[in-house]
Amino acid sequence: MEGHPRMDLRARIDAPKAVGRGMDDGQARDREVRVGAMIFGLSGTLLLAMILAPLTLPAGSVPELHGRANAFDYATEDGAFSYGNQPRYDAHTDTAVHPETAFAWTELPTSHAIAYAFGDLNCHNLGERSWSINGNQMPVCVRDLGIFVGLVVGGAIVHRRSVNRWTVTDTALSVLPSSWQEEIYRRRWRRVAFYGFAALAVVPLGLDGFTQLLTNYESTALNRMLTGIPFGVGLGLLFGALLNAAPSHFLNASEVRLPGGARFLSNEAE
């Protein structure tokens, strides 16, 4: 059962240091550090793979692509998984597509094939929304690159700042500057702050993407990158909070040490 924060100046003194954990209390953060390192390492590896794959292939190995998200379009040059290599009308972009050069990531070296398979399945691979390196289109679009960059930053923040505070909401807020946390808990704005920062991560990407989808507006590469990065940061912080929030590390909610002298009281205690 999630506790509800209540201001109580005695909380800092009454909370047992052997159990309660909170801001700057000197407790070990082994779990949080491992989770942050995992997010940083996985997202950093993906980002590096998206860059190294086209960079280390011979120039011209990957032509301009034009596929779909959530489907394998370039696994083979023909057959069931070769949608991207077939002439067709694309209703999404309202254009006729006539591929000049067939491409199949299954014909690439294994490490490169993995990178392009990941991009093929998870990204639309639209050439006009993607960058090229060494004459090869990258496995994912610019916005996805921005999301990976943001995930790396989010993982680093989780590694450095995250503290288990029982709930996902309060664990997520633990990465904010200490002065911000004090004010948020003093004013009892924890949920407002949580959803407000979530909106800052999601709304710019949503506005850019849906405006592009519903109107004639065409986003620039810079806008895609700049809207992808905060979304990736938010995603990394959310993953960190989901993995680090562990009520089992406390005797009960009232043992959690929160900024500003706040504490949780169970519903029964209210």
Secondary structure, DSSP 8 states (H G I E B T S, - for coil): ---EEEE-TTHHHHS-TTT---TTS----HHHHHHHHHHHHHHHHHHHHHHHHHHHS-TTSS------TTS-SSSSSSSTT-GGGS-EEETTTTEEE--SS---GGGS-HHHHHHHHHHHHHS---GGGS-EETTEE-SS-HHHHHHHHHHHHHHHHHHHH----SSHHHHHHTTS-HHHHHHHHHTT-HHHHHHHHHHHHHHHHHHHHHHHHHSS----HHHHHHHHHHHHHHHHHHHHHHHH--GGGSSSGGG---GGGEEEE-TTT-
